[in-house]
Amino acid sequence: VEEDMRSVVKDTLDTVGQVSDTATMEITLAGKDGQSVYVVLNCTLRRDALQKPCGAFFVGQDVTEAREALQRCERIEQGYERLLESGVVPAFGVDLDGNVNEWNEGMTSMSRLSKAEVLGKPLLGEVIGKMLSPTDEDALRLETVINSALLGRETPFFEFSYA
């Protein structure tokens, strides 16, 4: 067990038997090649016939690949967030209910609507409809594209105008 993980292991083992007879922890082990190996370790207290603690049983699962994949995804997500926030290209996002959850500086500059004004509001009907008024044809196209995207379908790029 790597030096910085020893306190995690000790704290977890100290709680086994006091709070619960089982505990789960994630630890980092140093592999033979010096690379870190991430392991989720389940610990169960063993008791004798008189129910006194007599040892512990451990089962581990190597989660290195899953953890590294998650870290790659998080780095990509952070990159997208930086790009979205600082980009001069107008970009916005909606949650699964169609409410605005992203609105970058490019959208603020183009629409003259601040992020605070639009966050949490329905994009279609309130932001685009009341605050920004596209043509009926553009509004219908935008609604179709957003609904398709929310269903996980690939959507085309398109232009729309508003008053």
C-alpha positions as CSV (number, residue, x, y, z in Angstrom):
1,V,0.0,0.0,0.0
2,E,1.4,3.4,-1.0
3,E,2.4,5.7,1.9
4,D,-0.4,8.2,1.3
5,M,-3.0,5.4,1.4
6,R,-2.0,3.9,4.7
7,S,-4.1,6.3,6.8
8,V,-7.1,5.5,4.6
9,V,-6.6,1.8,5.2
10,K,-6.0,2.3,8.9
11,D,-9.1,4.5,9.4
12,T,-11.3,2.0,7.5
13,L,-10.0,-0.9,9.4
14,D,-10.5,1.0,12.7
15,T,-14.2,1.5,11.9
16,V,-14.8,-2.2,10.9
17,G,-16.4,-3.8,13.9
18,Q,-17.3,-0.5,15.5
19,V,-19.8,0.9,13.0
20,S,-20.4,-2.0,10.8
21,D,-18.8,-5.4,10.1
22,T,-18.1,-4.4,6.5
23,A,-16.3,-1.5,4.8
24,T,-15.3,-0.4,1.3
25,M,-12.4,1.7,0.4
26,E,-10.5,2.7,-2.7
27,I,-6.8,2.4,-2.4
28,T,-3.8,2.9,-4.6
29,L,-1.2,0.2,-4.9
30,A,2.2,0.5,-6.5
31,G,2.6,-2.0,-9.2
32,K,5.8,-3.9,-10.0
33,D,6.5,-1.5,-12.8
34,G,6.0,1.6,-10.6
35,Q,2.6,2.4,-12.1
36,S,-0.3,3.0,-9.7
37,V,-3.1,0.4,-9.5
38,Y,-6.4,1.6,-8.2
39,V,-8.3,-1.1,-6.2
40,V,-11.7,-1.0,-4.6
41,L,-11.3,-3.1,-1.5
42,N,-14.2,-4.6,0.4
43,C,-13.3,-5.6,4.0
44,T,-15.5,-7.9,6.1
45,L,-14.8,-8.6,9.8
46,R,-14.5,-12.2,10.7
47,R,-15.9,-13.4,14.0
48,D,-15.3,-16.6,16.0
49,A,-18.0,-18.8,17.5
50,L,-18.3,-16.3,20.5
51,Q,-18.8,-13.4,18.0
52,K,-15.4,-11.9,18.9
53,P,-13.4,-10.4,16.1
54,C,-10.8,-12.9,14.9
55,G,-9.6,-11.4,11.6
56,A,-10.8,-9.8,8.4
57,F,-11.5,-11.0,4.9
58,F,-10.7,-8.7,1.9
59,V,-11.9,-8.8,-1.7
60,G,-10.4,-6.4,-4.2
61,Q,-11.3,-5.3,-7.7
62,D,-8.9,-3.5,-10.0
63,V,-10.6,-0.4,-11.2
64,T,-7.6,1.2,-12.8
65,E,-8.9,1.2,-16.4
66,A,-12.3,2.5,-15.3
67,R,-10.8,5.2,-13.2
68,E,-8.4,6.3,-15.9
69,A,-11.3,6.4,-18.4
70,L,-13.4,8.5,-16.0
71,Q,-10.4,10.9,-15.6
72,R,-10.1,11.2,-19.4
73,C,-13.8,12.0,-19.7
74,E,-13.5,14.6,-16.9
75,R,-10.6,16.3,-18.6
76,I,-12.5,16.3,-21.9
77,E,-15.6,17.7,-20.2
78,Q,-13.5,20.5,-18.5
79,G,-12.0,21.3,-21.9
80,Y,-15.5,21.6,-23.4
81,E,-16.6,23.8,-20.4
82,R,-13.6,26.1,-20.9
83,L,-14.3,26.3,-24.6
84,L,-18.0,26.9,-24.1
85,E,-17.5,29.6,-21.5
86,S,-14.8,31.6,-23.1
87,G,-15.7,31.0,-26.7
88,V,-16.6,33.9,-29.0
89,V,-18.7,31.5,-31.0
90,P,-22.2,31.6,-29.6
91,A,-23.1,28.3,-27.8
92,F,-25.8,27.3,-25.4
93,G,-27.0,24.1,-23.8
94,V,-30.3,22.8,-22.5
95,D,-31.1,20.1,-19.9
96,L,-33.4,17.1,-20.7
97,D,-36.4,19.4,-19.9
98,G,-35.3,22.0,-22.5
99,N,-34.2,24.5,-19.8
100,V,-31.1,26.5,-20.5
101,N,-28.1,25.2,-18.5
102,E,-25.3,26.7,-20.6
103,W,-25.0,30.2,-22.1
104,N,-21.6,31.4,-23.1
105,E,-20.1,34.8,-23.7
106,G,-20.7,34.5,-27.4
107,M,-24.5,34.1,-26.8
108,T,-24.5,37.0,-24.4
109,S,-22.8,39.2,-26.9
110,M,-25.0,38.1,-29.8
111,S,-28.3,38.1,-28.0
112,R,-27.7,40.8,-25.4
113,L,-29.2,38.5,-22.8
114,S,-27.0,37.7,-19.9
115,K,-26.4,34.1,-18.6
116,A,-28.2,35.0,-15.4
117,E,-31.3,36.1,-17.4
118,V,-31.7,32.8,-19.2
119,L,-30.3,30.0,-17.0
120,G,-33.0,27.7,-15.9
121,K,-35.6,29.1,-18.3
122,P,-37.2,27.1,-21.1
123,L,-35.2,27.7,-24.2
124,L,-38.2,27.3,-26.5
125,G,-41.2,29.5,-25.6
126,E,-39.5,31.8,-23.1
127,V,-35.9,32.6,-24.2
128,I,-36.5,31.9,-27.8
129,G,-40.0,33.1,-28.3
130,K,-40.4,35.9,-25.8
131,M,-36.9,37.3,-25.4
132,L,-35.7,36.5,-28.9
133,S,-38.2,36.2,-31.7
134,P,-37.1,34.0,-34.6
135,T,-39.2,33.5,-37.7
136,D,-41.9,30.8,-37.3
137,E,-40.0,28.6,-39.7
138,D,-36.7,29.0,-37.8
139,A,-38.5,28.4,-34.5
140,L,-39.9,25.1,-35.8
141,R,-36.5,24.0,-37.2
142,L,-34.9,24.9,-33.9
143,E,-37.5,22.9,-31.9
144,T,-37.0,19.9,-34.2
145,V,-33.2,20.0,-33.8
146,I,-33.4,20.4,-30.0
147,N,-35.9,17.6,-29.6
148,S,-33.8,15.3,-31.8
149,A,-30.6,16.1,-29.8
150,L,-32.4,15.4,-26.5
151,L,-33.4,12.0,-27.9
152,G,-29.7,11.3,-28.7
153,R,-29.9,11.7,-32.4
154,E,-27.2,13.5,-34.4
155,T,-28.4,16.9,-35.5
156,P,-27.2,19.2,-38.3
157,F,-25.8,22.7,-37.9
158,F,-28.2,25.3,-39.0
159,E,-28.6,29.1,-38.9
160,F,-31.5,31.0,-37.5
161,S,-32.3,34.6,-37.2
162,Y,-34.3,36.5,-34.6
163,A,-35.6,40.0,-33.9
